[in-house]
Amino acid sequence: MEESQPDSVPLYRIENPHHPNPRTPDGVTSHEDIVGQWFSSDLEATVNYLSKSTQNNGLPIDGAQLVIAHVPRTQLNSLHVTQHETAKDMDVENDNYIVPRDGSVEIQEIPLDPIIGDLRGRFNRVPVRLEALERIQKIGGISVKNHE
């Protein structure tokens, strides 16, 4: 996996086609027009989401992937959740960005089964989540530092 270029900033999300409890967009924390476009500048928070979305109750991660948006620095502020007409009034974290999936931003998808699949069913334990974070960081020299 390539690291972001100096003129771009990586933003992260986890996608899981087998989410045990998919949520219907409610207009408060998500909206149907921006499903699949939520990214975070915080890789650690993204990996913690993996725990919530795929590993509770011993469920496998089969098919989950890390998605990295390589956002040009010049566009970063305009993609911040507070700048998005629909998302700016939602109850969201400050490290969230809305990145369109229309090809205007380079998107990289990395299957997680080969990287952390053997950890399945144990993500409710902090040491296991930290192991997953370490492995994900190693696949491309990713840093968990805030890139803003």
PyMOL commands that set and color helices and strands:
alter all, ss='L'
color gray80, all
select helices_A, chain A and resi 32-34+43-58+73-79+81-83+87-89+113-119+126-138
alter helices_A, ss='H'
color red, helices_A
select strands_A, chain A and resi 8-15+38-40+65-72+96-98+106-111
alter strands_A, ss='S'
color yellow, strands_A
deselect
rebuild
show_as cartoon
